[in-house]
Amino acid sequence: MKTEKLINREQPTRKEEEVLEMIYEIAPCSPKDVVARYNEPRPHVNTVATSFQSLERKGWLTHEPHGRTFLYIPTVPREEYGGNRLRNFIHRFFQGSISNAVSAFAKSEKLSEKEIADLLSTFKS
């Protein structure tokens, strides 16, 4: 099961997540492409390239040769990655309880009963 593999995969750091989210926007891409998306002051390309290498080592990216360089591509569809992040968040902050998480959202966001039911049904599949 793909989800099981994602849960057991080493998770990206916050900086790596920031880079990975940019990669999802523009993939396939190189570290230079990601650096160009940052506001000033931009990180050095070597710093971003290190994140690419770490994400690849952790299994979140793969690369293809492109001339004298490489283009990187996420190994996991964006929706699956987002679901994985959400599950990790629930595990970390709500002891893995979906109902506790939904309850907290319902209290703070004033969710309707239908929205709550929709949220719960997405976790049952």
N, C-alpha and C positions, 0 to 999 in steps of 0.2 A: 504494500500500500504506500503510495507516494507521501501521504501526510505523515505516516510513521517515520519515514526516512527524514523528513524535514524536522520533526521534533528532535530526533537524535543527532542531527547535523549540528556542528558547532555554529553558534549564532553570531551574526555580525556585531561588531561594536557599534556604538552610536555614529561615529564618524564613517564607518563602513556602510551603515544603513543610509546615511546621507548620500554617499557616492552611489550606492546601488539604486537608490530612488532616481537619481539623475540618469543613470545608465538605462533604467526602464523607459525613461522619456525619449532617449535618442538612439538606443541600440540598433544595430551594432555600432560600437564606438571605440575610441582610444582614450587613454588618460588625458591627452591634450583637448579632446572634445569636451570632456567633463570640466576641466579647468576653465575653459572658455565660458561655461555656464555660471560660474561663481561671480558674485559681486566683488569689487575691489575691497580690501586687498585679497587677491586670489592666492590660493595655496600654490606651492611650487609643484610642477608637474611630477617630480620624483615622489613627493608626498602622496599624491593621488595614485601614481603607479604602484606604490607600496600597498595601498588599499585594494587595488585591482588584484595584485598578486595574492594578498591575504584572502580576498573573496573567492578567488579561484581555488586556492588551497583548501578552503572550507567547503567547496563544492557549489557555490552560488553562481560562479561564472565559468565560462569556457572561452577559448579564443580560436580564431582562424587567422592564418597568414593573409596579409594584404600588402603586397609589395614588400617593402623592407620593414614593415611594422606588423602589428597584430590588431585585429578588431575583436572586441569582447562582446559576449552575448550572455544574458542570464540563462541559467539552466532550468529555472523554475518559472512558470507563467506568473505574471504579476498578481493575479487574483489569488493564486495558491500561496504566494509569498505573503500577501496581506492577511490571509486567513491564518497562516502560521504565526505571524506577528501578533495577531489578536489572541490566538490560543496561548501563546507565551505570556502575553500581558495578563490574561485571566488567571493563568497558573501562578504568576508572580504576585499579583495584587489581590486576588480573590480566592486563594487557596484552591484554584482549579474549579471553582463552583460557578457555572454559567448563570445559575439563578441569582447568586449574590451579585454578579456583575450586572445582570439585567436590572436587578432591583436598584442598584446604585445609579444606573443610567436613568431608570424610570423616575427616581426621586429628583435627580438633578435636572433632567431634561424635559420632564412632564410628558413622557411618552404616552400615547394612546394605547388602549388594550390591543388594538390591531397591530400596532408597531411592536409591542412586546411579543405578541404571538408570532409575528414574522421573524423577529430576532431569534426566538427560541427554536423555531422550525429550521432555521439555517444551521443550527448546531446539531440537530438530530440526524442530519444526513451525513 
